[in-house]
Amino acid sequence: KNNITYVKTMLDAYSGIYSKPAEDELVLHLRLGDVIEGSEANVTTMLSKGADPAHNVNYQSAILSVNEYLNNIAESGLQKVSIRGGSHYP
């Protein structure tokens, strides 16, 4: 299966348990734990300027600042934002 087919299969399997985002909803997934905790930047720098994640040098500046997220959200025209966080650490 390709990735899209797999994602659709997962969404269909969990459709009765979890609700799908609304058409005008942005789901912002923050990858916490290894990416944030292992970064050389401190929290203040991450929030104000963004940062490089710890997990992969190919994702330079992949941690956006709060202002970048807010600007992207405003430009999207979406009416609702849901924030989720996930970590590979227990």
C-alpha positions as CSV (number, residue, x, y, z in Angstrom):
1,K,0.0,0.0,0.0
2,N,1.1,3.5,-0.6
3,N,1.1,6.0,2.3
4,I,-2.2,7.7,1.4
5,T,-3.9,4.3,1.2
6,Y,-2.5,3.3,4.6
7,V,-3.5,6.6,6.2
8,K,-7.0,6.2,4.8
9,T,-7.2,2.7,6.2
10,M,-6.1,3.9,9.6
11,L,-8.6,6.8,9.6
12,D,-11.4,4.4,8.5
13,A,-10.5,1.9,11.3
14,Y,-10.6,4.6,14.0
15,S,-13.5,6.7,12.6
16,G,-15.8,5.4,15.4
17,I,-13.4,6.2,18.1
18,Y,-11.8,9.5,17.1
19,S,-13.5,12.4,15.3
20,K,-12.1,13.7,12.0
21,P,-11.2,17.4,11.9
22,A,-13.8,19.7,10.5
23,E,-13.3,21.1,7.0
24,D,-12.3,24.5,8.5
25,E,-10.0,23.0,11.2
26,L,-6.3,22.9,11.3
27,V,-4.7,20.2,13.4
28,L,-1.2,21.3,14.6
29,H,0.8,18.3,15.7
30,L,3.8,19.2,17.9
31,R,6.4,16.5,18.1
32,L,7.7,16.6,21.6
33,G,10.3,14.6,23.4
34,D,13.2,13.6,21.3
35,V,12.9,16.5,18.8
36,I,12.4,19.2,21.4
37,E,14.3,17.8,24.4
38,G,17.3,16.9,22.3
39,S,17.6,20.2,20.5
40,E,20.4,22.6,21.4
41,A,18.0,25.5,21.6
42,N,16.2,26.4,24.8
43,V,12.4,26.8,25.1
44,T,12.5,30.6,24.9
45,T,14.5,30.5,21.6
46,M,12.2,27.8,20.1
47,L,9.1,29.8,20.9
48,S,10.5,33.2,19.8
49,K,12.8,32.3,16.9
50,G,12.3,28.6,16.0
51,A,15.1,26.1,16.1
52,D,16.7,23.0,14.6
53,P,15.2,19.7,15.8
54,A,17.6,17.2,17.3
55,H,16.5,14.1,15.4
56,N,17.8,14.9,11.8
57,V,20.1,17.5,10.3
58,N,18.1,17.4,7.1
59,Y,15.3,19.3,8.9
60,Q,17.2,22.5,9.7
61,S,14.9,25.2,11.1
62,A,11.9,22.8,11.2
63,I,10.8,24.0,14.6
64,L,8.8,27.1,13.8
65,S,8.4,30.1,16.1
66,V,5.0,30.9,17.6
67,N,4.7,33.9,15.3
68,E,5.3,31.7,12.2
69,Y,2.6,29.3,13.3
70,L,0.2,32.2,14.0
71,N,0.9,33.8,10.6
72,N,0.4,30.5,8.8
73,I,-2.9,29.9,10.6
74,A,-4.1,33.4,9.9
75,E,-3.2,33.1,6.2
76,S,-5.0,29.7,5.9
77,G,-8.4,31.2,6.7
78,L,-9.3,28.2,8.9
79,Q,-11.6,28.9,11.8
80,K,-10.5,26.3,14.3
81,V,-7.1,25.1,15.5
82,S,-6.6,21.8,17.5
83,I,-3.2,21.3,19.0
84,R,-1.8,17.8,19.6
85,G,1.5,16.7,21.0
86,G,3.4,13.5,20.8
87,S,6.6,12.0,22.0
88,H,8.7,9.0,21.4
89,Y,9.7,9.0,25.0
90,P,7.5,7.3,27.5
